[in-house]
Amino acid sequence: MQFHLNGFKPGDPHVEDAAPHVARHTDTVPAEVDVLIVGCGPAGLTLAAQLAAFPDIHTCIVEQKDGPLQLGQADGIACRTMEMFEAFNFAERVLKEACWINEVTFWKPDEDQPEHIARHGRVQDTEDGLSEFPHVVLNQARVHDFYLELMRNSPSRLEPHYSRRLVDVAVDDADPTHPVTVRVERCDGIHAGKIETIRARYVVGCDGARSNVRRAIGLQLVGDSANQAWGVMDVLAVTDFPDIRYKVAVQSAHGNLLVIPREGGYLVRLYVEMDKLGDEERVASRGITVERLIEVAQGILHPYKLDVKEVPWWSVYEIGQRICARYDDATDGSGKMPRVFIAGDACHTHSPKAGQGMNFSMQDTFNLGWKLASVLRGQCAPGLLDSYSQERQVVAQELIDFDREWAKMFSDPARQGNGDQSDGVDPKEFQKYFEQHGRFTAGMGTHYKASLITGGASHQQLATGFVIGTRFHSAPVVRIADARPMQLGHAGKADGRWRLYAFGGATDHTSDQSGIRALCRYLQESPDSPVRKYTRAGQDMDGVFDVRAIFQQSHHDLSTRSMPALLLPIKGRYGLHDYEKVFCPDLKSGHDIFDLRGIDRERGALVVVRPDQYIAHVLPLGAHQALADFFAGFMLP
């Protein structure tokens, strides 16, 4: 991270100066806001943390619980989520605390003693090169803690208002400034029952599967249930099961179980298959106890012993895959601008088996956050907000289709011996399915289609490893100014800016008339340049578009003094130079980014990356007009 731009400041650089106009957090909710977020789960906090970076956007977040989450709920953090956490500057803290999932083992009924279980397979958890980050496991409450700290230390000093239950939401399109009126009821002590009213420009419901915001705008979750009850418990236990510190899928003659090792070296989470449910039956009617969960888990792990000493948290649930037809209050074909959105479990639910509940929910609001900020700050037309539902609903349906098949295979009994297809699922096929769909479980299954903010693939051959519509796949580079090895993707933070990564052609380090230097001259001087058209007076030159160059030559053969001014921008009140815009391949590591990502070495490429780290376009370095036309489609001068 960079700091000291506007003068030296001692202390923790993560604590930013509060914006001058930001009022101190009080016990009373504000009467008017730009964005009201309902729910302090992963989706709500991801959105709040992103909007907290913009003190000119008045954001409020309310939560029905009386304080921050302490334990339980989700635990798996996918590789893609870790990439997002790096954009929020707390990935290293997660890595340090979390349990890393490196391998997955598979167990089935022993062929000689079917009432016993035996290991039959072992696979790497994520494929090599998929991400610079591993798949890790950490208590969801700690993820919340990191977000809450980030919000408190932001220029907005944003903090949640707890003990607020949503009463109703009303939209009045005739109101030109704050068309959404929300009423919340206080649930705390002497204030219990008091009704507070908040008027907002936009409302985002991140209030879970039983979302009151969703009900208020007339949407419903549609789908089916597998009629299968499952229990989950975090345990401290003494056991002779040899794979207790691996992620394990157990298919036994007595049922199925998933083992997830947890942070700290001792805690383990067990997902335990329970009873089949009737067509209209809910799991709550079964009266399942934690003692019953332990008993079933012990049976599944037979002949291994499981002596449970403590259960910090447990729950029971039924599997179901459900989704909303859209994620906002606009009606198709009505021309109505969306004012109320839903995200996370409020608009899609699935089983925990693929570990995507928390991960996918956070990606919802990472997608929405920069779009809300762009519209509220006058950078983009309001029509940009339509793309949230259009993009996220489609990819959620793809995830649900995968999850339905994965959950079914996990719940089916393991086939034993040489039985026919009706005897259950073949454990080897189950392992094969896991390996084939590793990208989904790593959070890499999202691929946005061509749209207003995602270009066509006519120049994809210039950078075959940066597939348009997928997340920007980072790779090792060396920073020219100080020879520091780093990941290129870590240059992109959750600050609402677009990234323009210019990969130089073979002669770009010397040529003035083409390639990177010509692109920089166009971006800095031409009246049609997106940098000139959309960067406002008083903003730093890279306030909207963060332009970075990657040359093929060694850093020993390049000099920052010879770089175009756009790559040494003057910033801040002192007019200091930013030296961190130019890179070259990290040849010492043996991984050349031009080879890793299929960059055309002769012509180079321009890779346009959205604020949520997804690739919007791949263009030739000389396609200046095409670049201008792309941004003219949704940005405001």
Solvent accessible surface area in square Angstrom, and as a share of the most:
residue,aa,sasa,rsa
1,M,108,0.48
2,Q,92,0.41
3,F,96,0.40
4,H,73,0.32
5,L,59,0.29
6,N,81,0.42
7,G,19,0.18
8,F,160,0.67
9,K,74,0.31
10,P,99,0.63
11,G,67,0.64
12,D,76,0.39
13,P,43,0.27
14,H,91,0.41
15,V,54,0.31
16,E,84,0.38
17,D,99,0.51
18,A,48,0.38
19,A,13,0.10
20,P,141,0.89
21,H,125,0.56
22,V,40,0.23
23,A,86,0.67
24,R,217,0.79
25,H,77,0.34
26,T,79,0.46
27,D,82,0.43
28,T,82,0.48
29,V,11,0.06
30,P,33,0.21
31,A,73,0.56
32,E,76,0.34
33,V,2,0.01
34,D,21,0.11
35,V,0,0.00
36,L,0,0.00
37,I,0,0.00
38,V,11,0.06
39,G,5,0.05
40,C,13,0.08
41,G,22,0.21
42,P,19,0.12
43,A,6,0.04
44,G,0,0.00
45,L,1,0.00
46,T,0,0.00
47,L,0,0.00
48,A,0,0.00
49,A,5,0.04
50,Q,1,0.00
51,L,1,0.00
52,A,1,0.01
53,A,40,0.31
54,F,9,0.04
55,P,37,0.23
56,D,83,0.43
57,I,6,0.03
58,H,90,0.40
59,T,13,0.08
60,C,4,0.02
61,I,0,0.00
62,V,1,0.01
63,E,20,0.09
64,Q,101,0.45
65,K,109,0.46
66,D,128,0.66
67,G,15,0.15
68,P,59,0.37
69,L,26,0.13
70,Q,135,0.60
71,L,80,0.40
72,G,1,0.01
73,Q,78,0.35
74,A,30,0.23
75,D,10,0.05
76,G,12,0.11
77,I,0,0.00
78,A,3,0.02
79,C,1,0.00
80,R,3,0.01
81,T,1,0.00
82,M,0,0.00
83,E,12,0.05
84,M,0,0.00
85,F,0,0.00
86,E,26,0.12
87,A,3,0.03
88,F,9,0.04
89,N,56,0.29
90,F,7,0.03
91,A,0,0.00
92,E,137,0.62
93,R,102,0.37
94,V,0,0.00
95,L,36,0.18
96,K,181,0.77
97,E,67,0.30
98,A,13,0.10
99,C,19,0.11
100,W,119,0.42
101,I,7,0.04
102,N,94,0.48
103,E,60,0.27
104,V,2,0.01
105,T,0,0.00
106,F,2,0.01
107,W,7,0.02
108,K,42,0.18
109,P,7,0.04
110,D,37,0.19
111,E,134,0.60
112,D,132,0.68
113,Q,87,0.39
114,P,56,0.35
115,E,78,0.35
116,H,39,0.17
117,I,8,0.04
118,A,32,0.25
119,R,97,0.35
120,H,32,0.14
121,G,11,0.10
122,R,105,0.38
123,V,13,0.08
124,Q,97,0.43
125,D,10,0.05
126,T,29,0.17
127,E,84,0.38
128,D,121,0.63
129,G,58,0.56
130,L,3,0.02
131,S,24,0.15
132,E,57,0.26
133,F,17,0.07
134,P,27,0.17
135,H,27,0.12
136,V,0,0.00
137,V,1,0.01
138,L,1,0.00
139,N,22,0.11
140,Q,6,0.03
141,A,5,0.04
142,R,73,0.27
143,V,0,0.00
144,H,7,0.03
145,D,47,0.24
146,F,4,0.01
147,Y,0,0.00
148,L,11,0.06
149,E,56,0.25
150,L,51,0.25
151,M,0,0.00
152,R,109,0.40
153,N,28,0.14
154,S,6,0.04
155,P,19,0.12
156,S,19,0.12
157,R,71,0.26
158,L,16,0.08
159,E,63,0.28
160,P,13,0.08
161,H,13,0.06
162,Y,44,0.17
163,S,8,0.05
164,R,9,0.03
165,R,87,0.32
166,L,9,0.05
167,V,51,0.29
168,D,52,0.27
169,V,18,0.10
170,A,58,0.45
171,V,52,0.30
172,D,80,0.41
173,D,94,0.48
174,A,90,0.70
175,D,29,0.15
176,P,118,0.74
177,T,73,0.43
178,H,29,0.13
179,P,4,0.02
180,V,0,0.00
181,T,46,0.27
182,V,0,0.00
183,R,95,0.35
184,V,0,0.00
185,E,41,0.18
186,R,6,0.02
187,C,62,0.37
188,D,41,0.21
189,G,69,0.66
190,I,168,0.85
191,H,65,0.29
192,A,64,0.50
193,G,42,0.41
194,K,105,0.45
195,I,75,0.38
196,E,12,0.05
197,T,68,0.39
198,I,0,0.00
199,R,75,0.27
200,A,0,0.00
201,R,79,0.29
202,Y,3,0.01
203,V,0,0.00
204,V,0,0.00
205,G,0,0.00
206,C,11,0.07
207,D,40,0.21
208,G,27,0.25
209,A,40,0.31
210,R,175,0.64
211,S,0,0.00
212,N,54,0.28
213,V,0,0.00
214,R,15,0.05
215,R,136,0.50
216,A,45,0.35
217,I,33,0.17
218,G,66,0.63
219,L,33,0.17
220,Q,129,0.57
221,L,32,0.16
222,V,93,0.53
223,G,47,0.45
224,D,71,0.37
225,S,36,0.23
226,A,45,0.35
227,N,38,0.20
228,Q,3,0.01
229,A,0,0.00
230,W,0,0.00
231,G,0,0.00
232,V,6,0.03
233,M,0,0.00
234,D,5,0.03
235,V,2,0.01
236,L,57,0.28
237,A,35,0.27
238,V,94,0.54
239,T,36,0.21
240,D,81,0.42
241,F,4,0.02
242,P,73,0.46
243,D,3,0.01
244,I,35,0.18
245,R,88,0.32
246,Y,78,0.29
247,K,19,0.08
248,V,0,0.00
249,A,4,0.03
250,V,0,0.00
251,Q,2,0.01
252,S,5,0.03
253,A,52,0.41
254,H,93,0.41
255,G,18,0.18
256,N,1,0.01
257,L,0,0.00
258,L,7,0.03
259,V,0,0.00
260,I,14,0.07
261,P,1,0.01
262,R,4,0.01
263,E,33,0.15
264,G,66,0.64
265,G,42,0.40
266,Y,174,0.66
267,L,33,0.17
268,V,7,0.04
269,R,2,0.01
270,L,0,0.00
271,Y,16,0.06
272,V,0,0.00
273,E,22,0.10
274,M,16,0.07
275,D,57,0.30
276,K,131,0.56
277,L,14,0.07
278,G,35,0.33
279,D,125,0.65
280,E,164,0.74
281,E,52,0.24
282,R,143,0.52
283,V,13,0.08
284,A,87,0.67
285,S,83,0.54
286,R,92,0.34
287,G,56,0.54
288,I,21,0.11
289,T,64,0.37
290,V,27,0.16
291,E,115,0.52
292,R,100,0.37
293,L,0,0.00
294,I,30,0.15
295,E,99,0.45
296,V,21,0.12
297,A,0,0.00
298,Q,72,0.32
299,G,29,0.28
300,I,0,0.00
301,L,0,0.00
302,H,72,0.32
303,P,45,0.28
304,Y,56,0.21
305,K,138,0.58
306,L,8,0.04
307,D,68,0.35
308,V,28,0.16
309,K,128,0.54
310,E,95,0.42
311,V,41,0.23
312,P,52,0.32
313,W,53,0.19
314,W,93,0.33
315,S,40,0.26
316,V,37,0.21
317,Y,44,0.17
318,E,33,0.15
319,I,1,0.01
320,G,6,0.06
321,Q,5,0.02
322,R,81,0.30
323,I,17,0.09
324,C,1,0.00
325,A,90,0.70
326,R,45,0.16
327,Y,0,0.00
328,D,0,0.00
329,D,22,0.11
330,A,7,0.06
331,T,87,0.51
332,D,118,0.61
333,G,89,0.86
334,S,65,0.42
335,G,80,0.77
336,K,63,0.27
337,M,63,0.28
338,P,1,0.01
339,R,30,0.11
340,V,0,0.00
341,F,0,0.00
342,I,0,0.00
343,A,1,0.01
344,G,1,0.01
345,D,61,0.31
346,A,0,0.00
347,C,0,0.00
348,H,0,0.00
349,T,21,0.12
350,H,27,0.12
351,S,3,0.02
352,P,44,0.28
353,K,6,0.02
354,A,8,0.06
355,G,32,0.31
356,Q,4,0.02
357,G,27,0.26
358,M,9,0.04
359,N,5,0.02
360,F,16,0.07
361,S,7,0.04
362,M,0,0.00
363,Q,14,0.06
364,D,0,0.00
365,T,0,0.00
366,F,1,0.00
367,N,2,0.01
368,L,0,0.00
369,G,0,0.00
370,W,1,0.00
371,K,0,0.00
372,L,0,0.00
373,A,3,0.02
374,S,4,0.03
375,V,15,0.09
376,L,23,0.11
377,R,79,0.29
378,G,24,0.23
379,Q,22,0.10
380,C,1,0.01
381,A,34,0.26
382,P,55,0.35
383,G,42,0.40
384,L,2,0.01
385,L,0,0.00
386,D,51,0.26
387,S,9,0.06
388,Y,0,0.00
389,S,6,0.04
390,Q,115,0.51
391,E,13,0.06
392,R,0,0.00
393,Q,35,0.15
394,V,69,0.40
395,V,5,0.03
396,A,1,0.01
397,Q,63,0.28
398,E,65,0.29
399,L,3,0.01
400,I,1,0.01
401,D,71,0.37
402,F,12,0.05
403,D,1,0.01
404,R,84,0.31
405,E,77,0.34
406,W,7,0.03
407,A,3,0.03
408,K,119,0.51
409,M,22,0.10
410,F,1,0.00
411,S,14,0.09
412,D,38,0.20
413,P,86,0.54
414,A,6,0.04
415,R,47,0.17
416,Q,79,0.35
417,G,67,0.64
418,N,163,0.83
419,G,26,0.25
420,D,95,0.49
421,Q,141,0.63
422,S,99,0.64
423,D,68,0.35
424,G,15,0.14
425,V,16,0.09
426,D,39,0.20
427,P,6,0.04
428,K,105,0.44
429,E,89,0.40
430,F,1,0.00
431,Q,22,0.10
432,K,103,0.44
433,Y,35,0.13
434,F,8,0.03
435,E,95,0.43
436,Q,116,0.51
437,H,51,0.23
438,G,13,0.12
439,R,123,0.45
440,F,49,0.21
441,T,21,0.12
442,A,1,0.01
443,G,15,0.14
444,M,25,0.11
445,G,24,0.23
446,T,13,0.08
447,H,70,0.31
448,Y,6,0.02
449,K,127,0.54
450,A,77,0.60
451,S,52,0.34
452,L,93,0.46
453,I,0,0.00
454,T,2,0.01
455,G,11,0.11
456,G,40,0.39
457,A,68,0.53
458,S,88,0.57
459,H,58,0.26
460,Q,31,0.14
461,Q,96,0.43
462,L,1,0.00
463,A,0,0.00
464,T,80,0.47
465,G,28,0.27
466,F,1,0.00
467,V,61,0.35
468,I,11,0.06
469,G,0,0.00
470,T,32,0.19
471,R,22,0.08
472,F,14,0.06
473,H,31,0.14
474,S,8,0.05
475,A,2,0.01
476,P,26,0.16
477,V,0,0.00
478,V,13,0.07
479,R,22,0.08
480,I,13,0.07
481,A,44,0.34
482,D,80,0.41
483,A,46,0.35
484,R,137,0.50
485,P,87,0.55
486,M,42,0.19
487,Q,37,0.16
488,L,0,0.00
489,G,13,0.13
490,H,41,0.18
491,A,11,0.09
492,G,8,0.07
493,K,43,0.18
494,A,11,0.08
495,D,41,0.21
496,G,16,0.15
497,R,44,0.16
498,W,4,0.02
499,R,7,0.02
500,L,0,0.00
501,Y,4,0.01
502,A,1,0.00
503,F,0,0.00
504,G,0,0.00
505,G,3,0.03
506,A,38,0.29
507,T,84,0.49
508,D,9,0.05
509,H,56,0.25
510,T,95,0.55
511,S,29,0.18
512,D,79,0.41
513,Q,148,0.66
514,S,59,0.38
515,G,12,0.11
516,I,0,0.00
517,R,28,0.10
518,A,13,0.10
519,L,1,0.00
520,C,1,0.01
521,R,94,0.34
522,Y,29,0.11
523,L,0,0.00
524,Q,61,0.27
525,E,102,0.46
526,S,24,0.15
527,P,106,0.67
528,D,71,0.37
529,S,0,0.00
530,P,0,0.00
531,V,7,0.04
532,R,130,0.48
533,K,75,0.32
534,Y,8,0.03
535,T,28,0.16
536,R,113,0.41
537,A,111,0.86
538,G,86,0.83
539,Q,63,0.28
540,D,45,0.24
541,M,57,0.26
542,D,8,0.04
543,G,24,0.23
544,V,4,0.02
545,F,2,0.01
546,D,0,0.00
547,V,5,0.03
548,R,17,0.06
549,A,0,0.00
550,I,0,0.00
551,F,1,0.00
552,Q,30,0.13
553,Q,36,0.16
554,S,37,0.24
555,H,49,0.22
556,H,152,0.68
557,D,102,0.53
558,L,22,0.11
559,S,51,0.33
560,T,28,0.16
561,R,226,0.83
562,S,61,0.40
563,M,14,0.06
564,P,24,0.15
565,A,59,0.46
566,L,8,0.04
567,L,0,0.00
568,L,26,0.13
569,P,2,0.01
570,I,103,0.52
571,K,23,0.10
572,G,28,0.27
573,R,171,0.62
574,Y,127,0.48
575,G,30,0.29
576,L,79,0.39
577,H,86,0.38
578,D,9,0.05
579,Y,113,0.43
580,E,47,0.21
581,K,2,0.01
582,V,4,0.02
583,F,0,0.00
584,C,1,0.00
585,P,5,0.03
586,D,13,0.07
587,L,104,0.52
588,K,199,0.84
589,S,51,0.33
590,G,64,0.61
591,H,91,0.41
592,D,23,0.12
593,I,0,0.00
594,F,2,0.01
595,D,97,0.51
596,L,73,0.36
597,R,23,0.08
598,G,28,0.27
599,I,8,0.04
600,D,35,0.18
601,R,88,0.32
602,E,126,0.57
603,R,135,0.49
604,G,0,0.00
605,A,0,0.00
606,L,2,0.01
607,V,0,0.00
608,V,0,0.00
609,V,5,0.03
610,R,3,0.01
611,P,3,0.02
612,D,2,0.01
613,Q,26,0.11
614,Y,7,0.03
615,I,1,0.00
616,A,0,0.00
617,H,22,0.10
618,V,0,0.00
619,L,3,0.02
620,P,40,0.25
621,L,7,0.04
622,G,57,0.55
623,A,22,0.17
624,H,43,0.19
625,Q,105,0.47
626,A,42,0.33
627,L,0,0.00
628,A,9,0.07
629,D,82,0.43
630,F,24,0.10
631,F,0,0.00
632,A,56,0.43
633,G,42,0.41
634,F,6,0.03
635,M,9,0.04
636,L,73,0.36
637,P,113,0.71
